[in-house]
Amino acid sequence: MKIAVFVTGWEKEYLQYIYNGFQLSQQEFQDEICIYTCFAQLSSDSRNKAEYDFFQLADLAEYDGILFAGATIREDAVRQKLMDWIVASGKPCVALEEEVSGMSSVAMDQEAAMKELVDHLVNVHGIGTFGFLCGVENSSEAYVRQNAVLQRVRELGLEMMPDWVLPGTYNIESGLEYGRKLLEAYGRGEEIPEGVLCANDVMAAGIVDALEGSPLEKTVAITGFDFSLDGMIYYPPITTIARPRESISHEGIRLLHQLAGQKTKKQLHRKLEHRLVVGQTCGCDVVDTFDMVSFRNNLLRRSYRVRAVTDKIDAMEERLAGKASMEETMQSLSDFFEKIGARSGKCYLTPDLFSEKPTTYRNCDKLELDWHAADYKAKPGCIKIILPLHYLQHRMGYCVIEGVKILFEAGMVEAFFRSICYVMENVIQRLQYQRVNRKLQRLYRIDQLTGIYNRFGMKDFGLEFFQKNRSEHRNTVFIFCDINRLKYINDTYGHEGGDWVIQKTGEALAHLESEESLSFRFGGDEFVLMTTETSGVDADAIRRKLGEVSEHSPVGGKIEVSIGTVIAPWNSTEDMEVFLNKADHAMYEEKRIFHEKYDRESKS
């Protein structure tokens, strides 16, 4: 099967478990699993829209089945939109960790698990009053856990203290704050709950930390949920619920295969077993069975994996520091893929990285990188991760990578994502600066009235042209032009007439430009055309072109110019200024003759 998976990766440990489950499923099936993941955080901010929109990149018609880890998506509107889109596709779809309308599901019975925790506190410790520290407000999981506790406490005829049912954010700060409130209430002589259940282990640890060394230490029963790595290593051991994390995604794949094989579209719901882990935070005096030796060894191995990946990401960033080339960026990215043992990597970018117009990820169809490992061979079964490339609301493109197990093992998927996004945004900004700088440089070297190079342009591009001709053993021809009777035209037809004559002279010379000819406005009514002896451009060609562009003249006749021409031999040791001056003198000699003739004709 070809399977699409939608999951946010803000929780590194969860993403690792999901990936491990898929690896287990590959031993049983040979599926092509495409993990669409972004890193929108728990709270809404300016990144979330660009990241959540990324899921729409997937063309669901291409897939045989869909896995939806909706519990990792906090924004209700986004979550509902995704669910409606997936259900409307008509594809077999399985929700992970929860039951969703219109989808099959693989989940632990969280309600039964929470009730088991309540029963333990009541039956073993005689707890009669309860508090609850919930997860984030929009979390469906946190809502299920809270309702299960409330329902079980009511069923037992015990007291749920409403002032002590508080929202949290799944982090230790929520637990610390809850613990401080317990201490403050106790100090005022107010009633506090005998037991507090928490929506995860980290918040439970925060409460225990806050109460340590106080009169409330070990007097309030505390429980957690998840049996995460943080919960496993915390001391004293937390009483909690162990979730079947790796088997969730594995069983999701199994259920998709079952759904694909059935004739009807009946939804199936599979419940996985949980396990009550009794620690010491509830008041039990159990022996700590934590395997410190294995933990230390695993921590050392993980530390080396993290360091290895971090070093490679740092090397990629260092290599690109100060460079402004998308080609170099893609080359560095392919080198990184090779170093971490990836199988293949593709990078698609928007056709116009500089556009300020909003775009969708589906419009990012420019294949900028198509890399494969040297020993790559297409084979059945693979796990791909698809990541968005964006900076705030600037959608740049996306990556499709196969074989990045080490990124998941080291918990470095998000670090890689952030790094490459920042690198690319910096490259794009440098390219934009170059583009703007080129425009400014061009404006500095371009005459605004005629559109051809000005005197500054001649110092750069004219000198380059002259030196190139010398290196290629070609003579350079300097043609100096000066507009005749410009003062008379200005006095008679106004400066609009004079500007028209200057513009048309520049236009005529621009028409004669080629790889062998460059034109410049030297200043005022003076122009220079640099060319080669073989270009076919000479004084006659200039006068013919001037006649063409001024055929419909508003100044009482066609444009006339005085011209001086000098040939600079390629082996001459004299510099460009010498030949410019010679051409200038030759032009003035023709100008003198023109004025003498003009004066005679005027007197007669």
SULUR-V101242 format. One line per field, one symbol per residue. ss: DSSP state (h for helix, s for strand, l for the rest). phi: phi as a letter, one per 40 degrees, with the letter a starting at -180 (. if undefined). psi: psi as a letter, one per 30 degrees, with the letter a starting at -180 (. if undefined). A space follows every 50 residues. Layout:
ss: ???
phi: ???
psi: ???
//
This chain:
ss: lssssssslllhhhhhhhhhhhhhhhlllllssssssslllllllhhhhh hhhhhhhllhhhllsssslhhhlllhhhhhhhhhhhhhlllsssssllll lllssssslhhhhhhhhhhhhhhhhlllsssssllllllhhhhhhhhhhh hhhhhlllsssssssslllllhhhhhhhhhhhhhhhhlllllllssssll hhhhhhhhhhhlllllllllsssllsllhhhhhlllllssssllhhhhhh hhhhhhhhhhhlllllllssssllsssllllllllllllllhhhhhhhhh hhhhhhhhhhhhhhhhhhhhlllllhhhhhhhhhhhhhhllllssssssl llllllllllhhhllssssssslllllllllssssssssssllsssssss ssllhhhhhlllhhhhhhhhhhhhhhhhhhhhhhhhhhhhhhhhhsllll llslhhhhhhhhhhhhhhhhhllllssssssssllhhhhhhhhhhhhhhh hhhhhhhhhhhllsllsssssssllsssssssllllllhhhhhhhhhhhl llllllllllsssssssslllllllhhhhhhhhhhhhhhhhhhhhhhhhh hhhl
phi: .bbcbbacbcbdcccccdcccccccccbbbccbbccbbbdccccaccdcc ccccdcccccccbcabbbccccbccdcccccccccccccgcdbbccgacb dgbcabacccccccccccccccccbgcbbbbabcccdccccccccccccd ccccdcgbbccdcbbbcbbgbccccccccccdccccccgccbccbbcbca cccccccdccccgbccdgbbcbbbahfcdcccccbcdccabccccccccc cccdccccccccccbccbbbcbcbacbcbbcchcbbcccccccccccccc cccccccccdccccccccccdgcbacccccccccccdcccgccaabbbbc dbccccccbbccccbcccabbbcdbcbcacgabbbbbcbabfcccciabb bbgbdcccccgbccccdcccccdcccccccccccccccccccccbbcccb gcccccccccccccccccdcccfbcbbbbbbbccfcccccccbgcccccc cccccccccccccacbabbaccifbbbbbbabcccgcacccccccccccb cbccbgiccbbcbbbbbbdccccccccccccccccccccccccccccccc cccc
psi: ljkkkjklgfjeeeeeeeeeeeeefffeliljkjjjkahklekkafeeee eefeffekjffflflkkjifffjejeeeeeeeeeeeeffglkkkkkflkk kfllljlkieeeeeeeeeeeeeeefgkfkklkjlalegkeeeeeeeeeee eeeeefglkjjefgjllagglfeeeeeeeeeeeeeeffglklkfkkklfl eeeeeeeeeefkglffkgfkkklakehleeeefkklkkkakkkieefeee feeeeeeeefflelhkkkkkklklkkjkbffffkilkjgkjeeeeeeeee eeeeeeeeeeeeeeeeeeefkflikeeeeeeeeeeeeefgglelkkkklk fjffkfkkllfffigjjfkikklegkkklkjljkkkkljljbgjjealkj kkhheeeeefhgeeeeeeeeeeeeeeeeeeeeeeeeeeeeeeeefkkfef flkaeeeeedeeeeeeeeeefghkkkkkjkkkkkheeeeeeeglfeeeee eeeeeeeeeeffkafgkklkjekcgklkkkalfffgkaeeeeeeeeeefg eikgghllkklkkkkkkjkfgkfkleeeeeeeeeeeeeeeeeeeeeeeee eee.
//
